[in-house]
Amino acid sequence: MNIAFITEDIFGIGGVQRVVSTLASALASENNVSVICIKKGITIDRNIYSLDSKVDILNPDQLKKINSKQYLKKMLRVLNKKIFGMTNIIPLEFMYITKKDQRYLIDYINSKNFDLVIAVQLKLSILLGSVSERLKPKCYGWQHNTFEAYFETPHRYYWKQQSLAIKYLSKLNGCIVLTKEDEKKYKEKLGISATCIYNPVSVGQNLNEFREKKPLISLKKKIDKKIIFVGRLVREQKGLDYLIEIIEKCKLHNYTFEIIGNGPDMSFLQNSVSKNGLDKVVNVLGEQKNLERYYKDADLIISTSKWEGFGLTLVEAMKYGVPFVAFNNNGPSEILGNNNCGILVNKFNTDEFASSISRILDDENIYNVYSQAALDRYDDFSPAIIAQYWIDYLNGD
């Protein structure tokens, strides 16, 4: 098959870029795969996410024009999210659907020999849906955030804009979401028959090195047990205020915390660490390209997200036998499944969160059970397995 993904930029730092690269590389073993990037000035660097050389990167000039010079519409979209919250389809179409963007996309896609096109994220899925009836290939939308985040988070994403999603996602040949819960919500609240396919996860090279070694590590011999937090530093989504509370409640234990990531609330985090006297137990490391070294050295990974589309870093850490503790969101809940690879904590009970950390780390026998379960669960998200789910889905099996 000739498969094309359409996205903003596959080479930026983020979970979506990592996942698209991983899936594209896995599918390229038996298919012709292209990734269409519509952002201006992208820097192609296949080493960031080990993108396979067989994946063709396209950055056509005509698609770089999408969303360009639309200052009035951008301003109206911001005002609508922050103030108006209009739900009527007519003003929403004016703000989000542009005939020039549609024409650019139709002309380019139909000039290629794609069998199917997969739009990454809701914004491009809606645009693709708006022209799908005039395109030669089949069209799909792949959503990377939760239904709650997209439609039910006030003043963000597509809050109160369900009518837009209903009209245009229904025109696609299919809609892919990341959890069974979202699959259910798309059907019940939008009337969209979505399909859940988990994200593929690939990090590092040598899995077997840790499959037996990690669970046998003696935690009693370690003076400090290392806990990591990996993610974009956005207080509203990632629950950085809860993170600080949890660390403070754990500071009497022999734990050290490494916070890996960058974002608009880096200063808030650094100031909170200093203000609460946590400098001796917290290392704020910023953005790191080689996450593998931190996963290998960690004893536990935590997620304090208020919402989470999937929870990619939790699965990445599982490769090295690292269990997790997370607030009970759709993504972490699906990752846990029926396994003992982690603990879900009631939102937003920081006392329960701190005690769950202690439950795993302060008893070696319990830790080994969780660690082995993490290794076993990781296999369910391997690129080869997830790519086959995609092929079966796209072939209608």
Wavefront OBJ file of the C-alpha trace (Angstrom):
o trace
v 0.000 0.000 0.000
v 0.995 3.606 -0.541
v 0.384 5.227 2.852
v 0.744 8.933 3.650
v 0.607 10.601 7.049
v -0.078 14.330 7.091
v 1.146 16.277 10.124
v 2.641 19.610 11.141
v 6.225 18.449 11.707
v 7.504 14.976 12.492
v 10.880 16.197 13.742
v 9.841 18.385 16.673
v 10.235 17.263 20.275
v 7.115 15.512 21.529
v 5.243 12.265 21.990
v 3.160 12.623 18.818
v 6.269 13.032 16.662
v 7.887 10.021 18.305
v 4.822 7.833 17.783
v 4.286 8.836 14.142
v 7.965 8.154 13.408
v 7.802 4.751 15.085
v 4.640 3.661 13.275
v 5.799 5.012 9.906
v 9.070 3.089 10.249
v 7.259 -0.128 11.206
v 4.810 0.142 8.297
v 7.627 0.921 5.841
v 8.939 -2.637 6.050
v 6.173 -3.824 3.706
v 4.547 -0.619 2.409
v 5.464 2.632 0.704
v 5.171 5.216 3.461
v 5.346 9.002 3.206
v 5.066 11.671 5.885
v 3.751 15.014 4.648
v 4.874 17.892 6.868
v 3.047 21.184 6.353
v 5.159 23.353 8.657
v 7.554 25.831 7.109
v 11.269 25.424 7.651
v 11.391 21.891 9.020
v 14.793 20.356 9.710
v 14.972 16.735 8.632
v 16.800 14.698 11.269
v 16.012 10.999 11.102
v 18.203 10.296 14.123
v 15.842 12.036 16.564
v 13.370 9.148 16.547
v 15.307 6.596 14.439
v 13.085 7.209 11.417
v 13.623 4.505 8.813
v 15.386 5.646 5.630
v 12.592 4.069 3.551
v 10.066 6.618 4.866
v 9.735 9.471 2.384
v 9.571 12.970 3.902
v 7.502 15.482 1.921
v 7.356 19.197 2.696
v 5.554 20.660 -0.335
v 5.493 24.418 -0.780
v 1.787 24.535 -1.534
v 0.869 22.850 1.790
v 3.102 25.217 3.753
v 0.484 27.827 2.864
v -2.143 26.072 5.005
v -3.186 28.365 7.872
v -0.834 31.094 6.656
v -1.924 34.746 6.565
v -5.178 33.988 8.329
v -4.700 36.496 11.119
v -8.365 37.400 11.459
v -9.452 33.783 11.703
v -6.696 32.961 14.195
v -7.807 35.873 16.363
v -11.442 34.770 16.161
v -10.483 31.205 17.122
v -8.661 32.474 20.208
v -11.547 34.747 21.201
v -14.034 31.954 20.665
v -12.102 29.566 22.937
v -11.398 32.152 25.606
v -14.666 34.097 25.618
v -17.502 33.267 23.239
v -17.673 29.461 23.160
v -19.904 29.446 20.074
v -21.317 26.074 19.075
v -23.118 26.910 15.831
v -21.572 25.160 12.832
v -21.686 28.206 10.514
v -19.315 30.514 12.457
v -17.140 27.521 13.357
v -16.727 26.619 9.694
v -15.782 30.209 8.935
v -13.090 30.157 11.610
v -11.638 26.708 10.965
v -12.299 25.761 7.339
v -10.707 27.832 4.583
v -11.364 27.240 0.888
v -7.755 28.002 -0.012
v -6.506 25.396 2.460
v -8.978 22.907 1.023
v -7.833 23.620 -2.525
v -4.154 23.293 -1.613
v -4.819 19.918 -0.019
v -7.045 18.574 -2.810
v -4.605 19.518 -5.573
v -1.592 18.065 -3.799
v -3.129 14.787 -2.571
v -4.755 14.038 -5.918
v -1.448 14.658 -7.706
v 0.079 11.712 -5.817
v -0.491 7.988 -5.958
v -1.525 7.454 -2.341
v -3.925 4.640 -1.470
v -4.792 6.249 1.820
v -3.995 9.381 3.805
v -3.925 9.561 7.623
v -4.299 13.006 9.225
v -2.521 13.328 12.564
v -4.445 15.190 15.288
v -7.960 16.630 15.242
v -7.232 19.906 13.451
v -5.880 18.206 10.327
v -8.457 15.412 10.609
v -11.250 17.978 10.320
v -9.548 19.635 7.350
v -9.041 16.277 5.638
v -12.658 15.316 6.334
v -13.848 18.554 4.739
v -12.296 17.543 1.396
v -12.370 13.751 1.623
v -15.210 13.383 -0.856
v -13.051 15.116 -3.493
v -9.932 13.025 -2.868
v -8.879 9.832 -4.633
v -7.383 7.932 -1.647
v -9.220 6.778 1.443
v -8.945 9.206 4.355
v -8.485 8.608 8.078
v -8.055 10.733 11.189
v -5.707 9.739 14.019
v -6.395 11.517 17.320
v -3.647 11.861 19.934
v -5.503 13.424 22.823
v -8.458 12.351 24.902
v -12.067 13.180 24.117
v -12.143 15.028 27.443
v -9.164 17.185 26.497
v -10.407 17.979 22.998
v -14.047 18.761 23.740
v -14.603 19.129 27.474
v -11.662 21.203 28.710
v -12.899 24.817 28.987
v -11.220 27.326 26.685
v -8.824 24.833 25.102
v -8.563 22.711 21.955
v -12.050 22.155 20.467
v -14.140 23.066 23.509
v -17.842 23.379 22.571
v -17.007 22.607 18.942
v -18.437 19.105 18.684
v -20.608 20.121 15.733
v -17.475 20.694 13.651
v -16.063 17.282 14.557
v -19.387 15.527 13.982
v -19.767 16.946 10.477
v -16.262 16.300 9.197
v -14.978 13.252 11.080
v -18.067 11.402 9.866
v -16.924 11.971 6.277
v -13.646 10.106 6.844
v -13.232 6.399 6.162
v -12.221 5.923 9.775
v -11.200 7.597 13.007
v -8.470 6.147 15.241
v -8.287 6.938 18.961
v -5.901 5.796 21.686
v -8.179 4.239 24.303
v -11.312 2.113 24.572
v -12.870 4.843 26.710
v -12.436 7.379 23.898
v -13.807 4.872 21.407
v -16.937 4.711 23.554
v -17.226 8.491 23.984
v -16.841 9.244 20.275
v -19.739 6.883 19.589
v -22.003 8.058 22.410
v -21.393 11.808 22.188
v -20.518 12.398 18.531
v -22.057 9.423 16.769
v -18.608 8.630 15.310
v -17.550 4.989 15.050
v -13.959 5.326 16.218
v -11.473 2.487 16.597
v -8.935 2.162 19.392
v -5.368 1.286 18.382
v -2.675 1.742 21.012
v 0.456 3.736 20.313
v 3.569 1.792 19.323
v 6.575 2.325 21.561
v 10.211 1.993 20.605
v 13.141 3.244 22.664
v 16.741 2.056 22.689
v 18.099 -1.012 20.977
v 18.928 -3.867 23.334
v 15.830 -5.131 25.132
v 17.179 -8.507 26.256
v 19.914 -6.849 28.315
v 17.299 -5.816 30.876
v 14.567 -8.424 30.591
v 15.986 -10.585 33.374
v 18.458 -8.267 35.036
v 16.139 -5.432 36.065
v 13.719 -7.311 38.355
v 16.636 -8.845 40.283
v 18.121 -5.494 41.305
v 18.252 -5.334 45.120
v 16.533 -2.108 46.120
v 17.701 -2.615 49.714
v 21.269 -2.060 48.609
v 20.429 1.284 47.048
v 20.841 4.319 49.265
v 18.582 6.428 47.063
v 15.774 5.079 44.926
v 15.369 7.070 41.763
v 11.979 8.301 40.576
v 11.620 10.015 37.201
v 9.016 12.311 35.687
v 9.200 12.764 31.908
v 6.992 15.162 29.977
v 6.305 18.616 28.654
v 6.272 21.082 31.535
v 2.748 22.463 31.255
v 1.198 22.999 34.666
v -2.426 22.847 33.522
v -2.146 19.435 31.880
v 0.773 17.742 33.595
v -0.261 18.616 37.143
v 3.059 20.166 38.141
v 1.506 21.619 41.303
v 0.490 18.085 42.345
v 3.961 16.845 41.480
v 5.508 19.279 43.960
v 3.030 18.232 46.676
v 3.863 14.568 46.130
v 7.610 15.140 46.250
v 7.231 17.105 49.478
v 5.278 14.237 51.036
v 8.034 11.811 50.019
v 11.030 13.877 51.103
v 11.626 11.900 54.319
v 12.192 8.736 52.258
v 15.438 7.860 50.492
v 14.068 8.942 47.121
v 15.555 11.257 44.534
v 13.441 12.745 41.756
v 14.611 13.549 38.232
v 12.304 15.792 36.205
v 12.987 15.580 32.470
v 11.355 17.905 29.977
v 10.858 21.509 29.027
v 7.918 23.792 28.500
v 6.285 27.097 29.379
v 6.097 26.303 33.103
v 9.750 25.431 33.639
v 10.212 28.559 35.796
v 7.162 27.695 37.900
v 8.604 24.247 38.546
v 12.093 25.470 39.396
v 10.736 28.156 41.703
v 8.448 25.657 43.431
v 11.349 23.283 44.046
v 13.395 26.060 45.652
v 10.486 27.572 47.576
v 9.642 24.225 49.184
v 13.252 23.383 50.021
v 13.373 20.390 47.691
v 16.663 21.178 45.954
v 18.461 18.258 47.609
v 15.985 15.646 46.392
v 14.972 17.062 42.987
v 17.030 17.474 39.828
v 15.300 19.470 37.082
v 17.201 18.310 34.004
v 15.347 20.036 31.188
v 14.913 18.499 27.753
v 16.974 15.357 27.108
v 17.257 13.593 23.758
v 18.646 10.327 25.135
v 15.843 9.203 27.427
v 17.055 5.630 27.405
v 19.829 6.324 29.911
v 17.317 7.762 32.401
v 14.861 4.894 31.982
v 17.672 2.375 32.571
v 18.700 4.052 35.820
v 15.196 4.634 37.201
v 13.344 2.580 39.785
v 9.928 4.170 39.197
v 8.268 6.578 36.758
v 5.364 8.792 37.806
v 2.694 10.760 35.958
v 0.689 13.525 37.626
v -1.215 14.493 34.468
v -4.735 15.818 34.851
v -5.505 14.259 31.493
v -3.359 12.065 29.264
v -4.107 10.841 25.745
v -1.974 7.760 26.186
v 1.107 8.041 28.406
v 3.951 7.153 26.055
v 6.754 7.633 28.558
v 5.175 5.162 30.978
v 5.406 2.409 28.368
v 8.889 3.449 27.284
v 10.090 3.007 30.859
v 8.472 -0.437 31.065
v 11.035 -1.726 28.592
v 13.545 -1.531 31.419
v 11.322 -3.061 34.075
v 10.281 0.312 35.501
v 6.743 0.307 36.971
v 4.637 3.460 37.309
v 2.337 5.394 39.594
v -0.140 7.735 37.895
v -3.403 9.531 38.431
v -6.296 7.531 37.035
v -6.618 8.932 33.495
v -7.750 7.206 30.310
v -4.236 6.632 28.984
v -2.554 5.198 32.103
v -5.693 3.155 32.816
v -5.504 1.491 29.380
v -1.762 0.933 29.762
v -2.284 -0.792 33.110
v -5.043 -3.047 31.819
v -5.242 -6.128 34.047
v -1.528 -6.064 34.830
v 0.479 -5.243 37.959
v 2.829 -2.938 36.061
v 1.732 0.141 37.976
v -0.710 1.754 40.393
v -3.521 4.151 39.483
v -4.337 6.812 42.072
v -7.674 8.576 42.530
v -7.615 12.121 41.138
v -6.006 14.171 42.715
v -5.175 12.497 45.995
v -1.538 13.337 46.643
v -1.498 11.442 49.969
v -2.580 8.265 48.199
v -0.046 8.963 45.442
v 2.837 9.259 47.927
v 1.802 6.090 49.771
v 1.567 4.212 46.444
v 5.150 5.191 45.654
v 6.219 3.802 49.032
v 4.218 0.631 48.512
v 6.216 -0.217 45.385
v 9.657 1.033 46.390
v 9.868 0.037 50.064
v 9.318 -3.694 49.640
v 11.699 -5.544 47.353
v 9.376 -8.509 46.774
v 6.485 -6.236 45.777
v 8.808 -4.212 43.573
v 9.968 -7.309 41.680
v 6.366 -8.297 40.927
v 5.610 -4.866 39.478
v 8.902 -4.725 37.606
v 8.409 -8.102 35.912
v 4.827 -7.147 35.002
v 6.172 -3.958 33.399
v 8.558 -5.973 31.239
v 5.775 -8.302 30.159
v 3.287 -5.516 29.432
v 5.772 -3.617 27.257
v 5.617 -6.358 24.622
v 1.960 -5.541 23.910
v 3.005 -2.151 22.511
v 5.853 -3.269 20.262
v 5.957 -1.557 16.830
v 5.540 -4.850 14.940
v 2.380 -5.788 16.846
v 0.799 -2.321 16.606
v 1.705 -2.008 12.903
v -0.137 -5.280 12.235
v -3.223 -3.911 14.010
v -3.066 -0.917 11.661
v -2.683 -3.080 8.556
v -5.622 -5.283 9.571
v -7.729 -2.199 10.282
v -6.848 -0.450 7.022
v -7.529 -3.630 5.063
v -10.903 -3.988 6.769
v -10.047 -7.225 8.571
l 1 2 3 4 5 6 7 8 9 10 11 12 13 14 15 16 17 18 19 20 21 22 23 24 25 26 27 28 29 30 31 32 33 34 35 36 37 38 39 40 41 42 43 44 45 46 47 48 49 50 51 52 53 54 55 56 57 58 59 60 61 62 63 64 65 66 67 68 69 70 71 72 73 74 75 76 77 78 79 80 81 82 83 84 85 86 87 88 89 90 91 92 93 94 95 96 97 98 99 100 101 102 103 104 105 106 107 108 109 110 111 112 113 114 115 116 117 118 119 120 121 122 123 124 125 126 127 128 129 130 131 132 133 134 135 136 137 138 139 140 141 142 143 144 145 146 147 148 149 150 151 152 153 154 155 156 157 158 159 160 161 162 163 164 165 166 167 168 169 170 171 172 173 174 175 176 177 178 179 180 181 182 183 184 185 186 187 188 189 190 191 192 193 194 195 196 197 198 199 200 201 202 203 204 205 206 207 208 209 210 211 212 213 214 215 216 217 218 219 220 221 222 223 224 225 226 227 228 229 230 231 232 233 234 235 236 237 238 239 240 241 242 243 244 245 246 247 248 249 250 251 252 253 254 255 256 257 258 259 260 261 262 263 264 265 266 267 268 269 270 271 272 273 274 275 276 277 278 279 280 281 282 283 284 285 286 287 288 289 290 291 292 293 294 295 296 297 298 299 300 301 302 303 304 305 306 307 308 309 310 311 312 313 314 315 316 317 318 319 320 321 322 323 324 325 326 327 328 329 330 331 332 333 334 335 336 337 338 339 340 341 342 343 344 345 346 347 348 349 350 351 352 353 354 355 356 357 358 359 360 361 362 363 364 365 366 367 368 369 370 371 372 373 374 375 376 377 378 379 380 381 382 383 384 385 386 387 388 389 390 391 392 393 394 395 396 397
